Amino acid sequence: AFVLLSKAAALGNITAHYDLALLYQSGQGVEKDEKKMIYHWEQAAIGGDPFARHNLGQCERENGMHERAVRHWIIAANLVCDSSLVSLRLYY
């Protein structure tokens, strides 16, 4: 799966970027790598994936970057990501 996802991501497939981020997060089939995980979530978020945007917000929150987290969640919520609405509700 990793090889095919990598090829699809190289061609700009947003879902492939998201799925690669999940692989790097879990270490499933690849070595865990937070930098690569964030890179692929960023690419998916730039492409309009609301769940990738939400996950970036979660990473920012975990790193103490609360304002950045809120910005990510607001964007994701506007893209109809219910998880981001929950995160915003809990934050405020």
C-alpha positions in Angstrom: 0.0 0.0 0.0 2.8 2.4 0.9 4.4 2.3 -2.6 1.1 2.9 -4.4 0.1 5.7 -1.9 3.5 7.3 -2.4 3.0 7.3 -6.2 -0.5 8.7 -5.9 0.6 11.4 -3.5 3.5 12.4 -5.9 0.8 12.9 -8.5 -1.1 15.2 -6.1 -3.8 12.8 -4.8 -5.1 14.4 -1.5 -6.5 11.1 -0.1 -3.1 9.5 -0.7 -1.4 12.2 1.3 -4.0 11.8 4.1 -3.5 8.0 4.2 0.3 8.3 4.2 0.0 10.6 7.2 -2.0 7.9 9.0 0.7 5.3 8.1 3.5 7.5 9.5 1.4 8.2 12.6 0.8 4.6 13.4 4.0 3.1 12.0 2.0 0.6 10.0 4.3 -0.6 7.2 6.7 2.3 7.8 8.7 3.7 10.6 6.8 6.3 12.7 7.8 9.7 11.6 6.1 12.8 12.9 7.6 15.2 10.4 6.5 13.1 7.4 3.1 12.7 9.1 2.7 16.4 9.4 4.0 17.0 5.9 1.4 14.7 4.4 -1.4 16.2 6.5 -0.4 19.7 5.4 -0.5 18.6 1.7 -3.9 17.0 2.2 -5.2 20.1 4.1 -3.9 22.4 1.4 -5.9 20.3 -1.0 -9.0 20.8 1.0 -9.2 17.7 3.2 -11.1 18.9 6.4 -9.9 15.9 8.5 -6.3 16.5 7.7 -6.9 20.2 8.7 -8.5 19.0 12.0 -5.5 16.6 12.7 -3.1 19.5 12.1 -5.0 21.4 14.8 -4.7 18.5 17.2 -0.9 18.5 16.6 -0.7 22.2 17.2 -2.7 21.9 20.4 -0.4 19.1 21.6 2.6 21.3 20.9 1.1 24.2 22.9 0.3 26.3 19.8 -3.3 26.9 20.8 -4.0 29.9 18.4 -2.8 27.9 15.4 -4.9 24.9 16.5 -8.0 27.1 16.7 -7.3 28.5 13.2 -7.0 24.9 11.8 -10.2 23.8 13.6 -12.2 26.8 12.3 -11.1 26.1 8.7 -12.0 22.4 9.2 -15.3 23.3 10.8 -16.2 25.5 7.8 -15.5 22.4 5.6 -18.0 20.5 7.7 -15.7 18.6 10.0 -17.8 17.8 13.1 -14.7 16.8 15.1 -13.4 20.3 14.8 -16.6 21.7 16.1 -16.2 19.5 19.2 -12.6 20.6 19.6 -13.6 24.3 19.4 -16.4 23.7 21.9 -14.0 22.1 24.3 -11.4 24.8 23.8 -13.8 27.6 24.5 
